[in-house]
Amino acid sequence: MSRFFGNKKVELLAPAGTFEIFEKVINSGTDAVYFGGKKLNMRMHRKDYNLTNEEIEKAVSIAHSMGKKVYVTVNNLFSQQDIKDAKEFLLFLQEIRPDALIIQDYSVIELVNELNLNLNLHSSVMMNVHNLETIKVLRNLGVTRIVASRDMDLKT
């Protein structure tokens, strides 16, 4: 299978639900890995999944030492009560420097700006980006990569 689309190399990105899975994935042929913390992501239904802050910090360090990327999912929809936790988690992520956050809720963009953080933001597929106008809005808001919904026409 070719890892190129046109003349651009395609990034091989793999999920890691636990630190043990992360260790296996990062030592495979993947270019990047994504996972969530113990809060604020869409995969909270399994209590034995997701990484602690200590594991996230270690995973970022390991991946970067290997020249690989880490994306942290902060991709659930926030209630007003989630905002305090989100601020604390974003400040933590600023310190450990993952390559990007995968987000769904627009409030993350506002919080990153409010806290004056330097974090790359990628839209989650859960944002339902399916037209060029939405892509332009997200770009203007500082989102550096989108994951288009599966029904988006690639000719757009």
Backbone hydrogen bonds, N-H to C=O, Kabsch-Sander energy under -0.5 kcal/mol:
donor,donor_aa,acceptor,acceptor_aa,energy
5,F,8,K,-2.8
8,K,5,F,-1.8
10,V,3,R,-4.2
13,L,11,E,-0.8
14,A,32,A,-1.9
16,A,34,Y,-2.0
22,F,18,T,-2.4
23,E,19,F,-2.4
24,K,20,E,-1.5
25,V,21,I,-2.9
26,I,22,F,-3.1
27,N,23,E,-0.8
28,S,25,V,-1.9
30,T,25,V,-0.7
31,D,12,L,-2.3
32,A,12,L,-1.9
33,V,69,K,-1.9
34,Y,14,A,-2.1
35,F,71,Y,-1.6
37,G,73,T,-0.7
38,K,51,L,-0.7
47,K,45,H,-0.6
49,Y,46,R,-1.6
50,N,17,G,-3.9
51,L,36,G,-2.7
56,I,52,T,-2.6
57,E,53,N,-2.5
58,K,54,E,-2.1
59,A,55,E,-2.8
60,V,56,I,-2.6
61,S,57,E,-2.0
62,I,58,K,-2.6
63,A,59,A,-2.8
64,H,60,V,-2.5
65,S,61,S,-1.9
66,M,62,I,-1.0
66,M,63,A,-0.9
67,G,64,H,-1.4
68,K,63,A,-2.9
69,K,31,D,-2.0
71,Y,33,V,-2.5
72,V,100,A,-2.1
73,T,35,F,-2.7
73,T,71,Y,-0.5
74,V,72,V,-0.5
74,V,102,I,-2.8
76,N,40,L,-0.8
78,F,76,N,-0.5
82,D,79,S,-1.0
83,I,79,S,-0.6
83,I,80,Q,-0.9
85,D,81,Q,-0.6
86,A,82,D,-2.6
87,K,83,I,-2.5
88,E,84,K,-2.1
89,F,85,D,-2.6
90,L,86,A,-2.9
91,L,87,K,-2.2
92,F,88,E,-2.0
93,L,89,F,-2.6
94,Q,90,L,-2.3
95,E,91,L,-1.4
96,I,92,F,-1.6
97,R,93,L,-2.0
99,D,70,V,-1.8
100,A,70,V,-1.1
101,L,120,N,-2.4
102,I,72,V,-2.4
103,I,101,L,-0.7
103,I,122,H,-3.1
104,Q,74,V,-0.8
105,D,76,N,-0.6
108,V,105,D,-1.8
109,I,106,Y,-0.6
110,E,106,Y,-1.5
111,L,107,S,-2.7
112,V,108,V,-2.7
113,N,109,I,-2.0
114,E,110,E,-3.0
115,L,111,L,-2.6
116,N,113,N,-1.1
117,L,112,V,-2.8
119,L,117,L,-0.7
121,L,142,G,-0.6
122,H,101,L,-3.2
123,S,145,R,-2.7
124,S,103,I,-3.6
127,M,124,S,-2.1
128,N,125,V,-1.7
129,V,147,V,-0.5
130,H,128,N,-0.8
135,I,131,N,-1.6
136,K,132,L,-2.3
137,V,133,E,-2.1
138,L,134,T,-2.6
139,R,135,I,-2.5
140,N,136,K,-2.4
141,L,137,V,-1.4
142,G,139,R,-1.4
143,V,138,L,-2.7
144,T,121,L,-2.5
145,R,121,L,-1.0
148,A,146,I,-0.7
149,S,129,V,-3.0
152,M,149,S,-2.0
154,L,152,M,-0.5
156,T,153,D,-1.7
